[in-house]
Amino acid sequence: MLSQRATRIKPSPTLAIDSKAKAMKASGIDVINFGVGEPDFDTPEHIKEAAVKAMKDGFTKYTPVGGIDALKDAIIEKFKSDNGLSYNREEIIVSCGAKHSLYNIAQALYGPGDEVIIPSPYWVSYPDQVLLNDATPVIVKTFESDSFMIRPEVLENAVTKKTKALILNSPSNPTGMIYNRETLGKIAELAVKHNFYIISDEIYEKLIYDGARHVSIASLGDEVKGKTLVVNGLSKSHAMTGWRLGYAAGPADIIKAMTNIQSQSTSNPTSITQKAAVEALTGPQDFIDEMLREFDQRRRYIVSELSALDHISCAMPSGAFYAFPNTSRIYGRRYGDKTISSSGDLALYLLEEAKVALVHGQAFGDDDYIRLSYATSLEDIRKGIERIREALSKLEVQG
């Protein structure tokens, strides 16, 4: 018989969509996959060469659980130069991906009776990681008119004596929006006033457009820094999804607890990946600019084309590589004997009818939207949008 915690959660919808799309492709079906948040660029050569050197040098044994000193030092320098944040080695942990870092935080902080505030739309794993650790996710809706930023007064109304943490994601998956400094400052004041932690997921920090600037909430003062766990990694910025390398920074006592937890689960991140990560952080960074220019071209194209579709609107994202169009005006339309009543229905219809894979907004806590990743070729984006346009033209108004 399964444990109660195992029955509380569901598989990751984004990975499930990606698996289904890949299975269809493997069976010979031409599927355009907008489902997964994975750069379609290869890991830069100098990073791969560092991994090869590590293997040839015999760096293939266990390392310290929380990461090698050289990598911790590179992360410390990154925080200092990019974010104006000062940490020491005891305040850094390296894990098997940013998702693993977030899970370690959940294990270290959450427990029965705790509440964790999660603004929606949210990344799919946030609520389930809270549930896995016997705490309660408190979902607070945000709105496109506010650039999907949680209003400070709404946040304060959601805070109770049980509030343990707030999870922030900027730039955001799935919306692509960025929290501005003013809003972050007000949230920081509330965290200090009400004594709750901020889990700041900054994995898309390097993928920002139109001159926007990323601000880490931990940089807004010593008090809020002491209440913040900053999570980041290399999957998105350096096209290293499969390498599984993430890291977190925060108060030393929490980092120590996370390290102890990790010692009983995965032990250290892969030794070879750690050497590659040192090179990723300290070596040439021009690859990021090249990737960002390509993403920007795709971003402008996909948003323009989605906005031109009947009954769909799509705000221009400021970061990450996702378009998050509002599709609610399509609901109620029919195809044959089927009615499109939700984002889930629409996603299934487009997969079956148009052979286009994307993620329904229900997975992110907002049924009015769908998410498309533009981390795929411009050719595929053009082809996919045309397929969507054709499929939507077949829908009929009910009644």
Buried (B, 14 or more C-beta within 10 A) or exposed (E): EEEEEEEEBEEBBBBBBBBBBBEBBEEEEEBBBBBBBBBBBEBBEEBBEBBEBBEEEEBEEEBBBBBBEBBBBBBBEBBEEBBEBEBEBBBBBBBBBBBBBBBBBBBBBBEEEBBBBBBBBBBBBBBBBBBBBBBBBBBBEBEBEEBBBBBBEBBBEBBEEEBBBBBBBBBBBBBBBBBBEEBBBBBBBBBBEBEBBBBBBBBBBBBBBEEEEBBBBBBBEEEBBEBBBBBBBBBBBBBBBEBBBBBBBBBEEBBBBBBBBBEEEBEBBBBBBBBBBBBBBBBEEEBBEEBBEBBBEBBBBBBEBBBEBEEBEBBBBBBBBBBBBBBBEBBEBBBEEEBBBBBBBBBBBBBEBBBBBBBBBBBBBBBBBBBBBBBBEEEBBBBBBBBBBEBBEEBEEEE
